[in-house]
Amino acid sequence: MKLACFTVALVVLSSLNFTSRAQDDDRKERLIFLGDSITQAGAGENGYISIFRRAVECEMPDLDIEVIGAGISGNKVPDLQRRLQRDVLQKKPTMVVIYIGINDVWHSNNGRGTSKKDFEAGLKDIIGKIKKGGAQVFVCTPSVIGEKTDGSNSLDGMLDEYSDISRKVARETDCPLIDLRKAFLAHLKTANPDNAERKVLTSDGVHLNPAGNQFVADQMRSGLKLDQHDDPGDRKLRHVVMFQFAEAVTPAGAKQIVTEFGELPGRIEEISGYEFGTNIGSEKQAQGFTHCFVVTFDNQADLDAYLPHPAHQEFVKFLDGKIEKLLVFDYWTE
């Protein structure tokens, strides 16, 4: 537990640079999560916002940051526009995470949804006003309305369209994107083998259960880490994999493994870079590891999508019985 707390707190401190910014601006750091019932529940004792807050506080109690949940059940983009001044701007935040879109789609079932045009215009209006107040804005895609993995949830198509709008708005307004939709779908591919409609990350297909709250807290942590440097494009996520092959693996067999691994970048679009090499140093110091692979990703969401990807899972099955010892190490470049 202490290690988990340290990981989140370290990410937040290093990437958001809270202390120095507070000194520069002479005002308290204030992070607001703005959204609907998912965010409202997220501010509860076991919600994703509270998980995030406790992780920071347990390892860095002197960090001067206030984390606020500003979610209201049933809210859509137009509702956020109406209460933006009261619930966000008056609080003078330094960062705002916008997690909205579920009800804009879901309420279309009863004719009370939000049109795509109003959804896009409303998001841009909210972001513009928050930025005008001097805060950094993070845009989330809506997550799920039903957890089936075969595309048969009734609103999957519409939810994908609105997620694309959120992605487009994030690009056009130069806001970091926290792609919850993409992360949920990638996770459910492996965590929901029975194609269940609910109870993997949600209690009812929409609202988060304990696993879902932890999952979203982790995604928020990763998303807040992504774009907090002068040139975020310089930072990359390295996924390092080292193999010691089983005795039965012949040189030809080892070569085939290298070939199969090397084909993954062409099959998995989330991979942005790939390197491979064999050990040329002391065999004793290498502790038996002979082959090293470095897979590069632009962000945590891409790594999360890579792990359960069918091509990667196929490669993992191919390795069965061929690996004596395995080491995996992930790190962010600085």
N, C-alpha and C positions, 0 to 999 in steps of 0.2 A: 504493500500500500504506500509506503514511504517513497519507494522508487517511482511509482506512478505519479504521486504528487510532485515529485521533483521534476519529472519530465515535463508536465504541463507548465509548472511555474517557470522552469528554465526557458521553455519556448516563448512564453508570454513576455518574460523580462527581456530576453535577447532580441526578439523580433519586433516588439512594439516600443521598446526603449522608453518605458513609462517615466522613469525617474528624470531623465534628461529633459524630456518634453515638458514635464510638470515644472521644472525649474525655468525653462525657456518661456513658457506661457504664463507662469505664475498662477496656475489654476489646477484644480484637482483633476486627475485622470478619471474619466467617467465613461464606461462602456455600457451601451444600451442595446438589448436584444428586443427588436420590434417585430410583432407578429400577431398571430391568432391564438386559438385555444392550445395549440401545441406549445407555443411560447409561454402562454399563461400557466399551463401545467409545468412547464420547464422551470418556472421560478419556485415551484414547490420544493419540499424538503429533499425529494429524490429525483427532481427534474434535471434536465441537462444543464441548465444555467447554474443551478446550485452545485452540481458535480464539478463544473468548470470553476466556480468561485472557490469552493473548498480546496480544490487542488492547488490553487494559487496561494490561498491563505495558509495552508498547512505547512508549506515549505518556505514562504516568504511573508511572514506576518507583518513586516514593516513596510511592505509595498503599499504605496498610497494610491489605491485604485478602488473605485466603487463600481460594482457590477449590478445592473438593474434589468429586471424583466418588465417589458411593456407589451404584454400580449393580452388580447381580449377575445373571448370565444366568439366565433362566427365572423370575425373580421375579414374583410377583403381589402383590396387596394384602395377603393374609394373611402373606406372607413379609416384607413391609416392617414389618408390625406386630411380628413376632417379633424382628427385628433392629434395631428403632428405637432402643432404649436404647444398644446397642453402637456403631452406625454413625452415629447422628445426635445424640442427646441428650447423650451423654458428651463430644462434641466442642464443646458449647456454641455452636451456630451463632447468628448474628444473622438469617440468611435461609435458607430451604430451598425449593427448587423440586422439586415432586413430579411426575415424569413416569412414569406407570404406566397399565396397562390393556390393553396389547397381549396379554400372556399370559393375563390373566383371560378374554379372549375367545377367543384362538387355541387355548388348551388345551381348550376345550370340544369340539374335534374328537375328543379321546381321553377325554372324560369327566372331565378334571381342571381344568376352568375354575372360575371363581368366580361364584357366583350373584349376581344383581343386588342382592339384599338384603344379602349379605355384603360386596359391593364398596362399596356406599354406607356401610354401618355402619363398615367398616374404614377407609375414607378419613376419615370424621369422627373416628374414634378417633385416627388418626395426627395429623391436624391439631390436634385438641384438646391432645394431649400436647406437640406442638412449640410451640404457642402458650403453653402453660402455662410452658414454659421461657424464654419471652420473645422468641422468634424470629418474624419475619414469614414467612408461608407463601404460596407461589404454586402454584396448581393447574393442571396441563396436561391437556388432553384427549389420549387416545391418537391416534396419527397414522393409519397405514394398514396394512392387511394385504392387499396387492395394490394396484397403482397404476392399474388400469383406471378410466376416467372415466365409463363408462356404467352404473354401479351393479351390474355383474355379478361383482365380486369376491364370493366365496362368503360372506364374513362381514361384508359392508358393512352390512347391516341391524342386526346385533347390535352392531357397532362403533359405529354411530350411537346406539344405545340407551345404551351404556355412556358414550359421550361426553356425552350428555344428563345422565346421572347426575353426571358430573364437573362439568358446568356448574351443576347444581342444588346440589351440595355447596359449590362455590365461593361461590355466592350466599348460601346459608344460613349459612356460616361466615365470611362477610365477607372472603374471600380474593381477591386479584387472579387473574383467569383468563388463562392463555396458551392460546388455542384452536388447538392444532396441527392438530387434525382439520380445522377450517374452513380454515386457511391452506394445508394440503396439498391439499385438494380444489380450492380456488380456483386454486392454482398449476398443478396438473395439467391443468386445463381447457385451458390454452393450451400448456403445455410437453409435453403427451403427445397430440399429434394422432393418433397411430397406435393409441391405446388399448392401449399395451403394459402388461403385468402388472408389469414391473419395469424397473430400470435407468434411471429418470429421476431420482428422488431416493433410490432404494434399490438395493441389489445383488441382493436376492432377494424384493422385495415388502414387506419389513419393515425390515431393517437398513440403515442409512444408507450411501450411497456418498459420495464427496467433495462432490458438489453438495448432497446431503442434509445433510451435516454443516454446511456453510456456511449452508444454508437454516435449519436449526434454531438455529444460533448467532445468526442474525439475528432469528429469532422470539423467542428468549430475551432478546436485547437489548431488543427492542421491548416485550416483556411486562414486563420489570423496570422499564421506564420509566413504565408506565401509572399505577400506583397508589401513588406514593411521596410524595404531598403531602397536606397536611391535608384538602384538599377536591379529590380527583382529578377530580370532575365538572366543575371549572372549567377544566380543560385540554382543549384541542381540537386536532386535527390539521388544518391548512389545506392544501389542495391548490390552488395558484394556477396558472391557465392563461391565457396571453395570446396573442392572435392578431394577425397582420398578414395580411389577406386578399390573395389573388392579384388581379392587375389585372382579370381576367375576371369577378370576382364583383361582381354588381350590388347596389345597395342592397336590392333585394328578396331577392337570394340571401343577403346577410349577415343579413337579418332571419330568414330561414328557418333559418340555422345557429344563431342565438340561440334560436329556438323549439325546435329539436331538442335543444340542450344543456339548455335549461330543463325538458325533459320527463324527463330522467334521474333526478332525485330521486324521481319518482313510479314509476319502473321498477326502481330499485335501492335496496333497503331499507337498505343499509349507509350511505347518504348521510344525514347528520343535519342538514345545513344547506347553503344555496346562495345565492350572490349574483352579480349581474352588473352591469357598468357599462362605459361608454365613456370614453375619454380626454377630459378637458376642459382639460388643460394644454398645454404647449409640444409641438408635433408633433416638433420636433427632439429634445427631451429624451426623448420616448417612443420614439425610434428606430424609428418606423414602426408600433409596436403601437397598435391602436385599441380593441380589445375585451378586457376582463379578466373572468375567471370565477373565483370562489372557492368550492370545494367543501369542505365540512367533514365530518370523520369523528371518531368518538369514540376510535378507537384505530388502531394500525398494521395490525392484522388486517383491519379493515374497508376500509382503503385497498387492501391487498393483494387483497382479494376484488373490489373495484370495478374495478381495472385490467383483469382478464381477463373481467369479466362480459359476457355476450352482448350486453346492451343498450349497454354502453360500446363494445364492439368494433364493433357495428353503426354507432354514431355515428362512430367513427374511420374506417370505410370510407366513410361519407357525406362526410367531409371531404377525401377523396382528390382532389388537384388544386386544392383551393380555398384552401389556406393557403400563403402565401409564406414566413412566418416564424412560429416557435412558441417560446414560453418556458414552462417548467414549473418551479415552485418550491414545495417542501413545507417546512412549519415547524410547530413546536409552540407554542401560545400559552402564556404564562406568567402 
